[in-house]
Amino acid sequence: MKKWIVSISAIALIAVMTACGAKQEPAATPAPAGTQNAAAGGAGQQVKLVATNYQFDQKEYKVKKGEDVTFTLENKAGLHGVAINGLNVELRGDKLSATVKPDKAGTYDIICSVPCGSGHISMKSKLVVE
């Protein structure tokens, strides 16, 4: 019985530690590349957050205050989620896109909200609302 519990625990630990290395296709169609900060005909701003092993594609994203912003998450490597503290944005699972209207200028933390392995704690970025 003891060996069985140890074996299950070891398998669970390996699964958690390798989550960032797993390939996953995005469940939703991500925004076209290069659309960060683009505002087109009232459609609002588009911010594409590309997640790879323990990092986002940019250290900082900038948007304008008072305008709709659509955030889209693309998992390039591993399985990740996004939480933007202070803006009530949570992208994970089958919800990989959200639109909000930031009405307060400032800097907001963007963090990975899915435990993705040993580098998870350092997977952070910033959103600057100007």
C-alpha positions in Angstrom: 0.0 0.0 0.0 2.8 2.4 0.9 4.6 1.8 -2.5 1.3 2.5 -4.3 0.9 5.9 -2.6 4.6 6.8 -3.2 4.2 5.8 -6.9 1.0 7.9 -7.3 2.7 10.9 -5.6 5.7 10.6 -7.8 3.6 10.5 -11.0 1.6 13.5 -9.9 4.8 15.5 -9.1 6.3 14.7 -12.5 3.0 15.8 -14.2 3.1 19.1 -12.4 6.8 19.7 -13.1 6.5 19.0 -16.8 3.3 21.0 -17.4 5.2 23.9 -19.0 6.9 21.6 -21.5 3.6 20.1 -22.8 2.3 21.2 -26.2 -1.2 22.6 -26.3 -3.1 24.1 -29.2 -5.0 27.3 -28.3 -8.7 26.5 -27.8 -9.7 29.9 -29.3 -8.6 31.8 -32.3 -6.0 34.3 -31.0 -5.8 37.9 -32.1 -3.6 38.5 -35.2 0.1 39.0 -34.5 1.2 42.6 -34.0 -2.1 43.9 -32.7 -1.0 45.1 -29.3 -2.1 48.7 -28.8 -3.9 48.7 -32.2 -7.2 50.5 -32.2 -9.2 50.0 -35.4 -12.5 51.6 -36.1 -14.0 51.5 -32.6 -13.0 47.8 -32.2 -10.8 48.8 -29.2 -7.3 47.8 -28.4 -6.1 44.2 -28.8 -3.4 42.8 -26.6 -2.1 39.3 -27.4 -0.3 37.6 -24.5 1.9 34.8 -25.8 3.0 32.4 -23.1 5.9 30.0 -23.3 8.0 28.2 -20.7 7.9 30.4 -17.6 7.6 33.7 -19.5 5.3 36.0 -21.5 6.5 37.4 -24.8 6.8 40.9 -23.4 7.8 42.3 -20.0 5.4 45.1 -20.4 2.2 45.8 -22.3 0.7 49.3 -22.8 -2.9 50.3 -23.3 -5.0 53.5 -23.1 -7.2 54.3 -20.2 -11.0 54.5 -20.9 -10.9 52.3 -24.1 -12.0 48.7 -24.5 -9.1 46.3 -24.5 -9.4 42.7 -25.6 -6.8 40.4 -24.0 -6.1 37.1 -25.8 -3.9 34.3 -24.4 -1.9 32.1 -26.8 -0.1 29.2 -25.2 3.0 28.6 -27.4 4.7 26.1 -25.0 3.1 24.6 -22.0 -0.3 25.1 -20.4 -0.8 28.6 -18.8 -3.4 31.0 -17.7 -3.4 34.7 -17.1 -4.7 36.8 -14.3 -4.5 40.6 -14.4 -4.8 41.8 -10.8 -7.0 44.8 -10.4 -8.9 44.4 -13.7 -10.8 41.2 -13.0 -9.2 39.5 -16.0 -8.8 35.7 -15.8 -7.9 33.7 -18.9 -7.5 29.9 -18.7 -9.0 26.7 -19.9 -11.5 27.3 -22.7 -11.8 31.1 -21.9 -8.7 32.5 -23.6 -10.1 36.0 -24.4 -11.7 38.8 -22.4 -12.6 42.4 -23.0 -12.4 45.1 -20.3 -12.3 48.9 -20.1 -9.6 50.0 -17.8 -10.8 53.3 -16.2 -7.8 53.9 -13.9 -4.3 54.7 -15.1 -1.6 52.7 -13.4 0.5 49.6 -13.5 -1.1 46.2 -13.1 0.5 42.8 -12.5 0.0 40.1 -15.1 0.7 36.6 -13.7 0.4 33.0 -14.8 -2.6 31.6 -13.0 -2.0 27.9 -13.8 0.8 26.1 -11.9 3.2 25.3 -14.7 6.3 24.0 -13.1 9.4 25.1 -11.3 9.6 28.5 -13.0 5.9 29.4 -12.4 6.5 31.8 -9.5 8.6 34.1 -11.8 6.2 34.1 -14.7 5.1 37.7 -14.5 4.6 40.8 -16.7 3.2 44.3 -16.3 0.2 46.1 -17.9 0.6 49.9 -18.1 -2.6 51.8 -18.5 -1.8 55.3 -19.6 
